[in-house]
């Protein structure tokens, strides 16, 4: 393997093959009547498959304990074609796709050289909380006094953000979207009524996040193909910015839209829902990842997060996944909860984007009112979090917030 790595590095094989493939595409484009600029633009961001293979082979040189090779069977060609992944002519050419990738379990060793050679190392990010496990996994060999933390507040004034922990819906059903309870018909009905009521008092755009596509499908079936993302966002913005002609004729101000998203999906990272695009952000439940994921199980085993006993894995906040193989230790529970809360923080941070912005963040699950979960929220949200034991309190707080904003404007 070392000889192969040396050969790939010295021969620049990946770069040469990529250049050759680019040359062939240019010739084919010219033969078809296209221009060089069109061809370059079309393939500017196409990853080189040879570079990916080279990176995978090099990763196999890591110590056995530091990573795992994950092999999985993908969907058949017909499913990929329907999802827009494969062109039509590829259907039937391949029944099963086999995926192999390297999962790094121990980033500390790869980061160690940087830490030892530099006078200081700065890790900076927008949404990194909670960071305890990040520090322990990257710097397990450093004494605690060597690590300094700094977290600044948000640029928005305190009165520009209202964060609510919503413990129950209009029907009085407690909001606890655990694995066992989340499909309950009464809970879903209460969730639907809550969204309708919130949209009645929140102006302009509301972005609602669900824990998974499967759970969102119980409420709403959304476009799945990648080429529909831009069209969906354009329609969402248009519904907010353009008043309905009927409302305009009566001088009414009712307008807006509700956008359903999934935590960890395209809308939860990098999309800017500033100003009227995101006057309200709703998080439904706690998006705990599946404990049946082989990647997650390998990571938990590596950090000592799985005990030998079998049964039901559960966090102290009630996130349970039935499994005969997985039972979390306290260290595993902490890691599992931190994964969930980082995803929550990444999603709810889509709304407040600049100093003059304002929004309501509604966290629909009574577990958000517990101290353990609350402390894992960013400080600028946790400090302003209002616990609403009754839904009437939720609506009252929300209506008062936007009434004040209208007076300020």
C-alpha positions as CSV (number, residue, x, y, z in Angstrom):
1,X,0.0,0.0,0.0
2,X,2.9,2.4,0.7
3,X,4.3,1.7,-2.7
4,X,1.0,2.4,-4.3
5,X,0.7,5.7,-2.4
6,X,4.2,6.7,-3.5
7,X,3.4,5.8,-7.1
8,X,0.1,7.8,-7.1
9,X,1.9,10.8,-5.6
10,X,5.0,10.8,-7.9
11,X,3.1,10.0,-11.1
12,X,0.3,12.6,-10.5
13,X,-2.0,9.9,-12.0
14,X,-5.2,11.4,-10.7
15,X,-4.4,14.9,-12.1
16,X,-3.4,13.4,-15.5
17,X,-6.5,11.3,-15.8
18,X,-8.7,14.3,-14.8
19,X,-7.0,16.4,-17.5
20,X,-7.4,13.7,-20.1
21,X,-11.1,13.3,-19.3
22,X,-11.5,17.1,-19.5
23,X,-9.9,17.1,-22.9
24,X,-12.2,14.4,-24.2
25,X,-15.2,16.3,-22.9
26,X,-14.0,19.4,-24.7
27,X,-13.6,17.5,-28.0
28,X,-17.1,15.9,-27.6
29,X,-18.6,19.3,-26.8
30,X,-16.9,20.9,-29.9
31,X,-18.1,18.0,-32.1
32,X,-21.7,18.6,-30.8
33,X,-21.5,22.3,-31.5
34,X,-20.9,23.5,-28.0
35,X,-18.3,26.1,-26.9
36,X,-15.3,25.5,-24.7
37,X,-16.8,28.0,-22.2
38,X,-20.1,26.0,-22.0
39,X,-18.2,22.8,-21.4
40,X,-15.9,24.3,-18.8
41,X,-18.9,25.8,-16.9
42,X,-20.8,22.6,-17.0
43,X,-18.0,20.5,-15.5
44,X,-16.2,23.1,-13.4
45,X,-17.3,21.5,-10.1
46,X,-17.3,17.8,-11.2
47,X,-15.2,15.9,-8.7
48,X,-12.4,13.7,-10.1
49,X,-13.3,10.1,-9.4
50,X,-9.6,9.2,-9.4
51,X,-8.9,11.7,-6.7
52,X,-11.6,10.1,-4.6
53,X,-10.2,6.7,-5.1
54,X,-6.7,7.9,-4.2
55,X,-8.0,9.5,-1.0
56,X,-9.8,6.3,0.0
57,X,-6.7,4.2,-0.6
58,X,-4.5,6.6,1.4
59,X,-6.9,6.5,4.3
60,X,-6.3,2.7,4.5
61,X,-2.8,3.5,5.8
62,X,-4.3,4.8,9.1
63,X,-4.1,2.6,12.2
64,X,-6.8,0.0,12.4
65,X,-8.3,1.4,15.6
66,X,-8.5,4.9,14.1
67,X,-11.2,4.2,11.5
68,X,-13.5,1.8,9.8
69,X,-14.3,0.9,6.2
70,X,-18.0,1.1,5.8
71,X,-19.5,-1.0,2.9
72,X,-23.2,-0.6,2.1
73,X,-25.6,-1.6,-0.7
74,X,-27.3,1.3,-2.3
75,X,-30.7,1.5,-4.1
76,X,-31.1,-0.2,-7.4
77,X,-30.8,1.7,-10.6
78,X,-34.5,2.2,-11.1
79,X,-34.9,3.9,-7.7
80,X,-31.9,6.1,-8.5
81,X,-33.3,7.1,-11.9
82,X,-36.7,8.1,-10.3
83,X,-34.8,10.1,-7.7
84,X,-33.0,11.9,-10.5
85,X,-29.5,10.5,-9.7
86,X,-29.1,8.4,-12.8
87,X,-29.9,9.2,-16.4
88,X,-32.7,7.2,-18.0
89,X,-30.4,5.1,-20.1
90,X,-28.6,3.8,-17.0
91,X,-31.8,2.1,-15.6
92,X,-31.4,-1.6,-15.8
93,X,-27.6,-1.4,-16.3
94,X,-26.9,-1.9,-12.7
95,X,-29.2,-3.6,-10.1
96,X,-27.2,-3.0,-7.0
97,X,-24.8,-0.1,-6.2
98,X,-22.1,-0.9,-3.7
99,X,-20.7,2.0,-1.7
100,X,-17.4,1.9,0.2
101,X,-16.2,4.8,2.3
102,X,-13.7,5.4,5.1
103,X,-15.1,6.5,8.5
104,X,-12.5,8.3,10.6
105,X,-13.0,7.6,14.3
106,X,-10.0,9.3,15.8
107,X,-9.4,12.8,14.5
108,X,-7.1,13.6,17.4
109,X,-4.0,11.9,15.8
110,X,-4.5,13.8,12.5
111,X,-4.8,17.1,14.3
112,X,-1.9,16.4,16.7
113,X,0.8,17.6,14.4
114,X,-0.8,21.0,14.0
115,X,-1.3,21.4,17.7
116,X,2.3,20.4,18.6
117,X,4.0,22.6,15.9
118,X,1.9,25.7,16.3
119,X,2.3,28.3,19.1
120,X,-1.5,28.5,19.3
121,X,-4.5,27.0,17.4
122,X,-7.8,28.7,17.0
123,X,-11.0,26.8,16.2
124,X,-13.7,29.3,15.1
125,X,-17.2,28.6,14.0
126,X,-20.7,30.1,14.0
127,X,-22.7,27.2,15.5
128,X,-20.4,24.8,17.4
129,X,-22.3,24.4,20.7
130,X,-22.3,22.1,22.5
131,X,-18.5,21.7,22.4
132,X,-17.5,19.5,25.3
133,X,-17.2,16.3,23.2
134,X,-15.6,18.2,20.4
135,X,-12.8,19.3,22.7
136,X,-12.4,15.8,24.3
137,X,-12.2,14.1,20.9
138,X,-9.8,16.6,19.3
139,X,-7.5,17.2,22.3
140,X,-7.6,14.2,24.6
141,X,-3.9,14.6,25.4
142,X,-4.0,18.3,26.4
143,X,-4.5,19.4,30.1
144,X,-7.7,21.4,30.7
145,X,-5.8,24.6,31.5
146,X,-4.3,24.7,28.0
147,X,-7.8,25.1,26.4
148,X,-9.5,28.5,26.5
149,X,-13.1,29.0,25.4
150,X,-14.7,32.1,24.2
151,X,-18.3,32.5,23.1
152,X,-19.7,36.0,22.3
153,X,-23.3,37.0,22.4
154,X,-25.4,37.7,19.3
155,X,-25.5,41.0,17.5
156,X,-29.3,41.3,17.8
157,X,-30.7,43.2,20.8
158,X,-32.4,41.1,23.4
159,X,-35.9,42.4,22.5
160,X,-35.4,41.2,18.8
161,X,-35.6,37.5,19.7
162,X,-38.3,35.5,21.4
163,X,-37.4,31.9,22.1
164,X,-40.2,29.6,23.4
165,X,-40.2,26.1,24.9
166,X,-43.7,24.9,23.9
167,X,-44.7,22.1,26.3
168,X,-48.2,21.3,24.9
169,X,-50.5,22.1,22.0
170,X,-54.0,23.7,21.9
171,X,-55.7,20.5,22.8
172,X,-53.7,20.1,26.0
173,X,-51.7,17.1,24.6
174,X,-48.1,17.2,26.0
175,X,-45.6,17.7,23.3
176,X,-43.1,14.9,23.6
177,X,-42.1,13.7,20.2
178,X,-40.3,10.5,21.3
179,X,-39.8,7.5,19.1
180,X,-42.7,5.7,20.8
181,X,-45.2,8.6,20.9
182,X,-44.6,10.7,17.8
183,X,-47.1,8.8,15.5
184,X,-50.0,9.2,18.0
185,X,-53.0,10.6,16.1
186,X,-53.9,13.0,18.9
187,X,-50.4,14.3,19.1
188,X,-50.3,14.9,15.3
189,X,-53.6,16.7,15.4
190,X,-52.4,18.9,18.2
191,X,-49.2,19.6,16.2
192,X,-51.2,20.6,13.1
193,X,-53.4,23.0,15.1
194,X,-50.3,24.5,16.7
195,X,-48.8,25.3,13.3
196,X,-52.0,26.9,12.1
197,X,-52.3,29.0,15.2
198,X,-48.7,30.1,15.1
199,X,-49.0,31.0,11.4
200,X,-52.0,33.2,12.3
201,X,-49.9,35.4,14.6
202,X,-46.5,35.2,12.9
203,X,-46.2,37.5,9.9
204,X,-44.4,36.7,6.6
205,X,-42.4,33.5,6.5
206,X,-42.3,30.6,8.9
207,X,-39.8,27.8,8.6
208,X,-40.7,24.5,10.3
209,X,-38.1,21.8,10.9
210,X,-38.8,18.1,11.4
211,X,-36.5,15.4,12.6
212,X,-36.7,13.2,9.5
213,X,-38.2,12.9,6.0
214,X,-40.3,10.0,7.2
215,X,-41.9,12.0,10.0
216,X,-42.4,15.1,7.9
217,X,-44.3,12.9,5.4
218,X,-47.0,12.3,8.1
219,X,-47.7,16.0,7.9
220,X,-46.7,17.1,4.4
221,X,-45.2,15.4,1.2
222,X,-42.5,17.7,-0.2
223,X,-40.6,17.8,-3.5
224,X,-37.6,15.4,-3.3
225,X,-35.6,16.0,-6.5
226,X,-32.6,18.3,-6.2
227,X,-33.6,20.3,-9.2
228,X,-36.8,21.4,-7.4
229,X,-35.0,23.1,-4.5
230,X,-34.5,26.4,-6.3
231,X,-38.1,26.5,-7.6
232,X,-39.5,25.7,-4.1
233,X,-37.4,28.6,-2.5
234,X,-38.5,31.0,-5.3
235,X,-42.2,30.1,-4.7
236,X,-41.7,30.5,-0.9
237,X,-40.2,34.0,-1.3
238,X,-42.9,35.0,-3.8
239,X,-45.7,34.0,-1.4
240,X,-44.1,36.2,1.3
241,X,-43.3,39.2,-0.8
242,X,-46.3,39.4,-3.1
243,X,-49.7,40.0,-1.5
244,X,-52.7,38.1,-2.9
245,X,-54.7,40.3,-5.2
246,X,-57.8,39.8,-3.2
247,X,-56.1,40.9,0.0
248,X,-54.5,43.9,-1.8
249,X,-57.9,45.0,-3.1
250,X,-59.2,45.1,0.5
251,X,-56.1,46.8,1.8
252,X,-55.3,43.8,4.0
253,X,-51.8,42.9,5.1
254,X,-52.2,39.1,5.2
255,X,-49.4,37.4,3.4
256,X,-46.8,34.8,4.1
257,X,-45.8,31.2,3.7
258,X,-44.9,28.1,5.7
259,X,-41.8,26.1,4.6
260,X,-41.4,22.5,5.8
261,X,-37.8,21.3,6.1
262,X,-35.8,18.4,7.6
263,X,-33.0,18.8,10.1
264,X,-29.7,18.0,8.3
265,X,-31.3,18.6,4.9
266,X,-30.5,21.2,2.3
267,X,-32.5,23.9,4.1
268,X,-30.9,23.5,7.5
269,X,-27.4,24.6,6.6
270,X,-26.2,27.6,4.6
271,X,-29.7,28.9,3.6
272,X,-30.3,32.5,4.7
273,X,-33.8,33.0,6.0
274,X,-33.3,36.6,7.1
275,X,-36.0,39.3,7.6
276,X,-39.4,38.3,6.2
277,X,-38.2,35.0,4.9
278,X,-37.9,33.7,8.5
279,X,-39.9,35.7,11.1
280,X,-40.6,32.4,12.8
281,X,-38.7,29.1,13.2
282,X,-40.4,26.1,14.5
283,X,-38.5,23.0,15.7
284,X,-40.7,19.9,16.0
285,X,-39.2,17.5,18.7
286,X,-35.6,16.6,19.2
287,X,-33.9,15.2,16.1
288,X,-32.0,12.3,17.6
289,X,-30.2,10.3,14.9
290,X,-31.0,6.6,14.5
291,X,-29.1,4.3,16.8
292,X,-29.4,1.7,14.1
293,X,-26.9,3.6,11.9
294,X,-23.7,1.5,11.6
295,X,-21.6,4.6,11.4
296,X,-23.0,6.0,14.7
297,X,-22.6,2.6,16.4
298,X,-19.0,2.4,15.4
299,X,-18.3,5.9,16.7
300,X,-20.1,5.1,20.0
301,X,-18.1,1.9,20.4
302,X,-14.9,3.9,19.8
303,X,-15.6,6.4,22.5
304,X,-16.9,3.8,24.9
305,X,-20.5,4.9,24.5
306,X,-22.0,1.4,24.2
307,X,-22.2,-1.1,27.0
308,X,-22.3,-4.9,26.5
309,X,-25.9,-5.2,27.8
310,X,-28.7,-5.4,25.3
311,X,-32.1,-3.8,25.4
312,X,-33.5,-0.4,24.8
313,X,-31.1,2.5,24.3
314,X,-32.4,5.7,25.9
315,X,-31.3,9.2,26.9
316,X,-32.3,10.8,30.1
317,X,-34.7,13.0,28.1
318,X,-36.7,10.1,26.8
319,X,-35.2,9.5,23.3
320,X,-35.5,5.8,22.9
321,X,-34.7,3.4,20.0
322,X,-35.6,-0.2,20.3
323,X,-32.6,-2.3,19.5
324,X,-31.3,-5.7,20.6
325,X,-27.7,-4.6,20.1
326,X,-27.3,-1.0,21.4
327,X,-27.4,0.2,25.0
328,X,-25.8,3.6,25.8
329,X,-23.4,4.3,28.6
330,X,-23.5,7.8,30.3
331,X,-20.7,8.8,27.9
332,X,-22.7,7.6,25.0
333,X,-25.8,9.4,26.1
334,X,-23.8,12.7,26.3
335,X,-22.4,12.2,22.8
336,X,-25.8,11.2,21.4
337,X,-27.5,14.3,22.9
338,X,-24.8,16.6,21.7
339,X,-25.2,15.3,18.2
340,X,-28.9,16.1,18.4
341,X,-28.5,19.6,19.8
342,X,-25.8,20.6,17.4
343,X,-28.3,19.8,14.6
344,X,-31.0,21.8,16.4
345,X,-28.7,24.8,16.9
346,X,-27.6,24.7,13.2
347,X,-31.2,24.8,12.1
348,X,-32.7,27.4,14.3
349,X,-29.8,29.7,13.6
350,X,-31.1,30.1,10.0
351,X,-33.4,33.0,11.1
352,X,-31.5,35.7,12.9
353,X,-29.0,36.8,10.3
354,X,-28.1,40.5,11.0
355,X,-28.4,43.2,13.7
356,X,-31.7,44.6,12.5
357,X,-33.4,41.2,12.2
358,X,-36.0,39.8,14.5
359,X,-37.8,36.5,14.9
360,X,-39.6,34.0,17.1
361,X,-38.1,30.5,17.7
362,X,-40.6,27.9,18.9
363,X,-39.2,24.6,20.2
364,X,-42.1,22.2,20.2
365,X,-41.2,19.6,22.9
366,X,-41.4,19.8,26.6
367,X,-37.9,18.3,26.9
368,X,-36.5,21.7,25.8
369,X,-37.6,23.1,29.2
370,X,-35.4,20.7,31.1
371,X,-32.1,22.0,32.4
372,X,-30.0,19.3,30.6
373,X,-31.3,20.1,27.1
374,X,-31.5,23.9,27.8
375,X,-27.8,24.1,28.6
376,X,-26.9,22.7,25.2
377,X,-28.6,25.6,23.4
378,X,-26.4,28.5,22.3
379,X,-26.1,31.0,25.2
380,X,-27.8,33.8,23.4
381,X,-30.9,31.6,22.9
382,X,-30.8,29.8,26.3
383,X,-30.7,33.1,28.2
384,X,-33.9,34.2,26.5
385,X,-35.8,30.9,26.5
386,X,-39.4,31.3,27.9
387,X,-41.0,28.1,29.2
388,X,-44.7,27.9,28.0
389,X,-46.5,25.2,29.9
390,X,-49.8,26.1,28.2
391,X,-50.3,26.8,24.5
392,X,-52.3,30.0,25.3
393,X,-49.1,31.4,26.9
394,X,-47.2,30.5,23.6
395,X,-49.7,32.5,21.5
396,X,-49.9,35.4,23.9
397,X,-46.1,35.8,24.0
398,X,-45.8,35.5,20.2
399,X,-48.6,38.0,19.5
400,X,-47.2,40.5,22.0
401,X,-43.7,40.2,20.5
402,X,-44.8,41.1,17.0
403,X,-47.2,43.8,18.3
404,X,-44.2,45.4,19.9
405,X,-42.1,45.1,16.7
406,X,-44.8,46.8,14.7
407,X,-44.9,49.7,17.2
408,X,-41.1,50.0,17.0
409,X,-41.2,50.1,13.2
